[in-house]
Amino acid sequence: MSGNRYTEEFRIEAVKQITERGYKPSEVAKRLGVTTNSLYNWKK
């Protein structure tokens, strides 16, 4: 694990891309360089 820290603003924006804009989690994860697991955890 790389141990990267992301700002709350970054996490919120990433989750919005899934919930509000309808992007697939895998697409967002690849584009932002994070794991899909991270996105699902941030969404919780």
N, C-alpha and C positions, 0 to 999 in steps of 0.2 A: 504494500500500500504506500502511496506516495506521501500521504499526510497533508495534501493541499487543503488550505482553508479558503472558503469562499465567503464573500460578504453576504449578509442577509438579503441585500438588494439584488445581488446576482442570483441567489436561490429563488427569490420570489419571481423574478423575471423569467427564469427557466421554467418554473412551474406554470406560470401564466401562458407560456407558449404551448403547453399541453392542454391546460384546462380551458383557456379562453380562445385560443387561436386554432385549436384542433390539430396541432402537429402530433406525430407519433413520438412516443418517448425515445425510441431508438434513434430517430432523426435528430431530435434535440440533443441527445447525449453525444452523438457523433460530432455534431456541429460545434458544441461547446467544449468538447474534450472532457466530459465527465462520464461516469458510468450510469447505466439505466437504474441500477440499484440506488445510487445517490438521488436520482430524480424521484424515485418512488418514496424514499425516506423523507425527502424535503416536502413532498406532497402531503404526507401524514400530518 
